[in-house]
Amino acid sequence: MSDPLRDATARLAAAGIDNPRLDARVLWQAAGGDPARFETFIIRRAAREPVAYITGQKEFWSLSFAVSPGVLIPRPDTETIIDAVLADFPDRSAALRVLDLGTGSGCILAALLSEYPNASGLGIDSSQIAQNIAAGNLERLGLAERGSVRAGNWAENLDGSFDIIVSNPPYIRTADIAALEPEVKDFEPAQALDGGPDGLDAVRVLAPALKKLGGTAFIEIGAGQADSAAAVFAYAGLEVLRIARDLAGVPRIVIAGTKKQLE
Ligand SMILES: C[S@@+](CC[C@H](N)C(=O)[O-])C[C@H]1O[C@@H](n2cnc3c(N)ncnc32)[C@H](O)[C@@H]1O
């Protein structure tokens, strides 16, 4: 007799999936044991669609986020931003104002609002899909009273002051995108990935905007970009306070402040 899980695992392995058994189990659960639904899920996964787009959800900072094509799937590396903010702003009761530029699913903003119960924040994204998904996630997580989302181009036309500015901008070099896994290059939105010729296009736009906004900025960067990104921030007149490493030891988050704030 055929075993649906074993058969699916073999099909996913043949399609070049790294963890075929794990993916088959997750998709079996997500299909609620319905064989027809499971079959559709396996066809999609064998075509290299990410599991998170098939199940419609991804965990980040132990919170569940709805995701769909059109919004980046939250990555564990990005949790380094949350760790860095918690280290630098230890008072959990502070009424902090948080700005999340390029909010995507809203994962960074929501994680911070969940850690600081008196904080409030704004997420901005140029993608209308991301704006809708992030707003839905804040609502589902019970954070909509303290967090809002709007469409926009980075910090353009923004007033108000913020204590913390977070961003995980697109930072992959354009030429490197073709070599990424099919799950990423064929399914995740290009505007969430493509950082231009050297990966730093967004950083060059963000740095002067951060200088104007004040506050402390926590900006995610790609592997090998720390020195160049720090130079861009310094040129914009920001003080690079430190660079936080991710769990693999890769310099991942540039933490910068305005000189005014540091005086
Ligand atoms: C790498 S994704 C990060 C998403 C989410 N913050 C996360 O960490 O999972 C970058 C996000 O920046 C947004 N973005 C790209 N260009 C933008 C721009 N000019 N203004 C605002 N957001 C932009 C993309 O739509 C995408 O949602």
The ligand as an SDF file (V2000), in Angstrom:
LIG
                    3D

 27 29  0  0  0  0  0  0  0  0999 V2000
   14.0560   42.6360    2.4790 C   0  0  0  0  0  0  0  0  0  0  0  0
   12.3520   43.1020    2.4980 S   0  0  0  0  0  0  0  0  0  0  0  0
   12.0770   43.1960    4.2680 C   0  0  0  0  0  0  0  0  0  0  0  0
   10.6600   42.9330    4.7010 C   0  0  0  0  0  0  0  0  0  0  0  0
   10.4900   42.7970    6.2130 C   0  0  0  0  0  0  0  0  0  0  0  0
   10.8730   44.0190    6.8840 N   0  0  0  0  0  0  0  0  0  0  0  0
   11.2950   41.6350    6.7260 C   0  0  0  0  0  0  0  0  0  0  0  0
   12.3340   41.8800    7.3700 O   0  0  0  0  0  0  0  0  0  0  0  0
   10.9120   40.4810    6.4990 O   0  0  0  0  0  0  0  0  0  0  0  0
   12.4390   44.8000    1.9820 C   0  0  0  0  0  0  0  0  0  0  0  0
   11.1260   45.5270    1.9350 C   0  0  0  0  0  0  0  0  0  0  0  0
   11.3820   46.8690    1.5060 O   0  0  0  0  0  0  0  0  0  0  0  0
   10.3380   47.2560    0.6420 C   0  0  0  0  0  0  0  0  0  0  0  0
   10.8320   48.3330   -0.2190 N   0  0  0  0  0  0  0  0  0  0  0  0
   11.6170   48.2520   -1.3190 C   0  0  0  0  0  0  0  0  0  0  0  0
   11.8420   49.4750   -1.8220 N   0  0  0  0  0  0  0  0  0  0  0  0
   11.1830   50.3670   -1.0310 C   0  0  0  0  0  0  0  0  0  0  0  0
   11.0330   51.7700   -1.0400 C   0  0  0  0  0  0  0  0  0  0  0  0
   11.5970   52.5330   -1.9870 N   0  0  0  0  0  0  0  0  0  0  0  0
   10.2930   52.3450   -0.0640 N   0  0  0  0  0  0  0  0  0  0  0  0
    9.7090   51.5810    0.8940 C   0  0  0  0  0  0  0  0  0  0  0  0
    9.8140   50.2430    0.9520 N   0  0  0  0  0  0  0  0  0  0  0  0
   10.5460   49.6280    0.0010 C   0  0  0  0  0  0  0  0  0  0  0  0
    9.9840   45.9980   -0.1260 C   0  0  0  0  0  0  0  0  0  0  0  0
    8.6900   46.0850   -0.6860 O   0  0  0  0  0  0  0  0  0  0  0  0
   10.1190   44.9290    0.9690 C   0  0  0  0  0  0  0  0  0  0  0  0
    8.8900   44.7220    1.6190 O   0  0  0  0  0  0  0  0  0  0  0  0
  1  2  1  0
  2  3  1  0
  2 10  1  0
  3  4  1  0
  4  5  1  0
  5  6  1  0
  5  7  1  0
  7  8  2  0
  7  9  1  0
 10 11  1  0
 11 12  1  0
 11 26  1  0
 12 13  1  0
 13 14  1  0
 13 24  1  0
 14 15  1  0
 14 23  1  0
 15 16  2  0
 16 17  1  0
 17 18  1  0
 17 23  2  0
 18 19  1  0
 18 20  2  0
 20 21  1  0
 21 22  2  0
 22 23  1  0
 24 25  1  0
 24 26  1  0
 26 27  1  0
M  CHG  2   2   1   9  -1
M  END
$$$$
